[in-house]
Structures are given as C-alpha cells and as structure tokens.
Amino acid sequence: MKKRAPAPAPAPPAAANGNEAYRKQLLEKRTEIMSALGIKFDTLARMGRVNEEDQAQITHDEFISLRLNSLDYGQLRLVNEAIDRLDLGDYGTCLRCEEPIPPKRLHALPWARYCVPCQELAGKEMIADPPESAGPMSSLRE
C-alpha cells in the first residue's frame, strides 16, 4: 500500500502578498521621511552664530525648512496610519465609504485613506468649510 504525500500548505491569499508589498513601500517611505527630517535638523543645528548681514537670509531659510518639516511630519503621520491599518487588517478600505481602494491608487499612493471619489469630496468639503484652526498641516493633501 502506497502512502500519500501530505497535501501542500495552502498558498497565502493574493491580498496578503500585495499587502506585504505595500508594507515594504510604506516602511521605505517612512525611512526616507525620517532621514530627510534628520538632515534638515542637522543642517540648522550646525549653523551656529552668523553675521548680522546673513541673519535675514538664515531666518527665511529656517522658516522654509520648518514649513517643509511640518509637511514631512504630516506625511509621516499618514504613512504611520497606513502601517497601523495594515496591522489591523483594514488597509485598502476607504475610511469614508468603506469600499476597497483600487490597487492602482494604493500603488501610486500607499498611504491613501480614501478612494478617489471620497478624496474629491473631502477636498471639496475642505475648500467649502475650512477648519477654524487651519495650521501648517491644512494644506497637506493625500
């Protein structure tokens, strides 16, 4: 009597494989953002004291750098939220309509929170009724 070979283990679902690719993209983006933030901070810290004549330009450069940092921190927040959704199993689902976000959109923008129609609605609502405390993060879009 011949023994049967054990059945092969089932392959992981395609969505799980795709999610690992998104996780890799998100982790790479997080590393990139954090690296850029560190470089900007180091550059400002190394300046030390400067001549009075150069102070206006440096103040302007610091303002620009802080603005870029706030945008980077906003994007870092979106990336971290997407990683959290991956861990919870909610990744790829629109936070507004709860429909799946198309893979093409996730490939282009792995930290997307909304499908395109819902993102457009959110943008229109933001324009029509801006938040009262529109700070430096208010211009950050997905």
C-alpha positions as a Markdown table, in Angstrom:
| # | Residue | x | y | z |
|---|---|---|---|---|
| 1 | Met | 0.0 | 0.0 | 0.0 |
| 2 | Lys | 1.4 | 3.4 | -1.0 |
| 3 | Lys | 1.5 | 6.3 | 1.4 |
| 4 | Arg | 0.1 | 9.5 | 0.2 |
| 5 | Ala | 2.3 | 12.6 | 0.3 |
| 6 | Pro | 0.9 | 15.2 | 2.7 |
| 7 | Ala | -1.1 | 17.9 | 0.9 |
| 8 | Pro | 0.9 | 21.1 | 0.3 |
| 9 | Ala | 0.2 | 24.0 | 2.6 |
| 10 | Pro | -2.3 | 26.5 | 1.0 |
| 11 | Ala | -0.6 | 29.5 | -0.5 |
| 12 | Pro | -1.3 | 32.8 | 1.2 |
| 13 | Pro | -4.1 | 34.8 | -0.4 |
| 14 | Ala | -3.0 | 37.3 | -3.1 |
| 15 | Ala | -4.2 | 40.2 | -1.0 |
| 16 | Ala | -1.7 | 39.3 | 1.8 |
| 17 | Asn | 1.1 | 39.2 | -0.7 |
| 18 | Gly | 0.1 | 42.5 | -2.1 |
| 19 | Asn | -0.2 | 44.0 | 1.4 |
| 20 | Glu | 3.4 | 42.9 | 2.1 |
| 21 | Ala | 4.5 | 44.9 | -1.0 |
| 22 | Tyr | 2.6 | 47.9 | 0.3 |
| 23 | Arg | 4.1 | 47.4 | 3.8 |
| 24 | Lys | 7.6 | 47.5 | 2.2 |
| 25 | Gln | 6.7 | 50.7 | 0.3 |
| 26 | Leu | 5.4 | 52.3 | 3.4 |
| 27 | Leu | 8.4 | 51.4 | 5.5 |
| 28 | Glu | 10.8 | 52.7 | 2.8 |
| 29 | Lys | 8.8 | 55.9 | 2.7 |
| 30 | Arg | 8.9 | 56.3 | 6.5 |
| 31 | Thr | 12.7 | 55.8 | 6.5 |
| 32 | Glu | 13.1 | 58.3 | 3.7 |
| 33 | Ile | 11.0 | 60.9 | 5.5 |
| 34 | Met | 12.7 | 60.4 | 8.8 |
| 35 | Ser | 16.1 | 60.6 | 7.1 |
| 36 | Ala | 15.2 | 63.9 | 5.4 |
| 37 | Leu | 13.9 | 65.3 | 8.7 |
| 38 | Gly | 17.2 | 64.4 | 10.4 |
| 39 | Ile | 19.3 | 66.0 | 7.6 |
| 40 | Lys | 17.3 | 69.3 | 7.8 |
| 41 | Phe | 17.6 | 69.4 | 11.6 |
| 42 | Asp | 21.4 | 68.8 | 11.5 |
| 43 | Thr | 21.8 | 71.5 | 8.9 |
| 44 | Leu | 20.1 | 74.1 | 11.0 |
| 45 | Ala | 21.9 | 73.0 | 14.2 |
| 46 | Arg | 25.3 | 73.3 | 12.5 |
| 47 | Met | 24.8 | 76.9 | 11.5 |
| 48 | Gly | 25.5 | 78.3 | 15.0 |
| 49 | Arg | 26.1 | 82.1 | 15.2 |
| 50 | Val | 26.2 | 84.1 | 12.0 |
| 51 | Asn | 26.9 | 87.7 | 10.9 |
| 52 | Glu | 24.1 | 90.2 | 11.2 |
| 53 | Glu | 24.1 | 90.6 | 7.4 |
| 54 | Asp | 23.3 | 87.0 | 6.9 |
| 55 | Gln | 20.6 | 86.7 | 9.6 |
| 56 | Ala | 17.7 | 87.7 | 7.3 |
| 57 | Gln | 18.5 | 85.0 | 4.8 |
| 58 | Ile | 19.0 | 82.4 | 7.5 |
| 59 | Thr | 15.7 | 83.4 | 9.2 |
| 60 | His | 14.0 | 82.9 | 5.8 |
| 61 | Asp | 15.7 | 79.6 | 5.3 |
| 62 | Glu | 14.7 | 78.4 | 8.7 |
| 63 | Phe | 11.1 | 79.4 | 8.0 |
| 64 | Ile | 11.1 | 77.4 | 4.7 |
| 65 | Ser | 12.8 | 74.5 | 6.5 |
| 66 | Leu | 10.2 | 74.4 | 9.3 |
| 67 | Arg | 7.4 | 74.6 | 6.8 |
| 68 | Leu | 8.9 | 71.6 | 4.9 |
| 69 | Asn | 9.3 | 69.8 | 8.2 |
| 70 | Ser | 5.6 | 70.2 | 9.0 |
| 71 | Leu | 4.7 | 68.8 | 5.6 |
| 72 | Asp | 7.1 | 65.9 | 6.2 |
| 73 | Tyr | 5.7 | 65.2 | 9.7 |
| 74 | Gly | 2.2 | 65.2 | 8.2 |
| 75 | Gln | 3.2 | 62.7 | 5.5 |
| 76 | Leu | 4.9 | 60.6 | 8.2 |
| 77 | Arg | 1.7 | 60.6 | 10.2 |
| 78 | Leu | -0.2 | 59.4 | 7.1 |
| 79 | Val | 2.4 | 56.6 | 6.5 |
| 80 | Asn | 2.3 | 55.5 | 10.1 |
| 81 | Glu | -1.6 | 55.4 | 10.0 |
| 82 | Ala | -1.4 | 53.2 | 6.9 |
| 83 | Ile | 1.0 | 50.8 | 8.6 |
| 84 | Asp | -1.4 | 50.7 | 11.5 |
| 85 | Arg | -4.3 | 49.9 | 9.2 |
| 86 | Leu | -2.1 | 47.1 | 7.7 |
| 87 | Asp | -1.6 | 45.7 | 11.2 |
| 88 | Leu | -5.3 | 45.9 | 12.0 |
| 89 | Gly | -6.4 | 44.3 | 8.6 |
| 90 | Asp | -8.2 | 47.5 | 7.5 |
| 91 | Tyr | -5.7 | 48.5 | 4.8 |
| 92 | Gly | -7.0 | 49.3 | 1.4 |
| 93 | Thr | -10.5 | 50.1 | 2.6 |
| 94 | Cys | -11.8 | 53.7 | 2.2 |
| 95 | Leu | -12.3 | 55.3 | 5.6 |
| 96 | Arg | -15.4 | 57.2 | 4.3 |
| 97 | Cys | -17.4 | 54.7 | 2.1 |
| 98 | Glu | -15.7 | 51.5 | 3.4 |
| 99 | Glu | -15.3 | 50.3 | -0.2 |
| 100 | Pro | -12.0 | 48.8 | -1.4 |
| 101 | Ile | -9.5 | 51.4 | -2.6 |
| 102 | Pro | -8.3 | 50.4 | -6.1 |
| 103 | Pro | -4.9 | 48.7 | -6.2 |
| 104 | Lys | -3.8 | 51.3 | -8.8 |
| 105 | Arg | -4.4 | 54.1 | -6.3 |
| 106 | Leu | -2.7 | 52.2 | -3.5 |
| 107 | His | 0.3 | 51.5 | -5.7 |
| 108 | Ala | 0.6 | 55.2 | -6.5 |
| 109 | Leu | -0.2 | 56.4 | -3.0 |
| 110 | Pro | 0.2 | 53.6 | -0.5 |
| 111 | Trp | -0.8 | 55.8 | 2.4 |
| 112 | Ala | -4.2 | 56.7 | 0.8 |
| 113 | Arg | -7.0 | 56.8 | 3.2 |
| 114 | Tyr | -9.8 | 57.4 | 0.7 |
| 115 | Cys | -10.9 | 56.1 | -2.7 |
| 116 | Val | -10.7 | 58.8 | -5.4 |
| 117 | Pro | -14.4 | 59.9 | -5.3 |
| 118 | Cys | -14.3 | 60.2 | -1.5 |
| 119 | Gln | -11.0 | 62.1 | -1.6 |
| 120 | Glu | -12.5 | 64.5 | -4.1 |
| 121 | Leu | -15.5 | 65.0 | -1.8 |
| 122 | Ala | -13.2 | 65.5 | 1.2 |
| 123 | Gly | -11.2 | 68.1 | -0.8 |
| 124 | Lys | -14.4 | 70.0 | -1.8 |
| 125 | Glu | -15.6 | 70.0 | 1.8 |
| 126 | Met | -12.2 | 71.3 | 3.0 |
| 127 | Ile | -12.5 | 74.2 | 0.5 |
| 128 | Ala | -16.2 | 74.9 | 1.3 |
| 129 | Asp | -15.8 | 74.7 | 5.1 |
| 130 | Pro | -12.1 | 75.1 | 6.1 |
| 131 | Pro | -11.3 | 74.2 | 9.7 |
| 132 | Glu | -11.2 | 77.1 | 12.1 |
| 133 | Ser | -7.7 | 76.2 | 13.2 |
| 134 | Ala | -6.1 | 75.9 | 9.8 |
| 135 | Gly | -2.5 | 75.5 | 10.7 |
| 136 | Pro | 0.5 | 74.4 | 8.8 |
| 137 | Met | -1.0 | 70.9 | 8.2 |
| 138 | Ser | -4.1 | 72.3 | 6.5 |
| 139 | Ser | -2.6 | 72.3 | 3.0 |
| 140 | Leu | -1.3 | 68.7 | 3.3 |
| 141 | Arg | -3.3 | 66.5 | 0.9 |
| 142 | Glu | -3.1 | 62.8 | 0.2 |
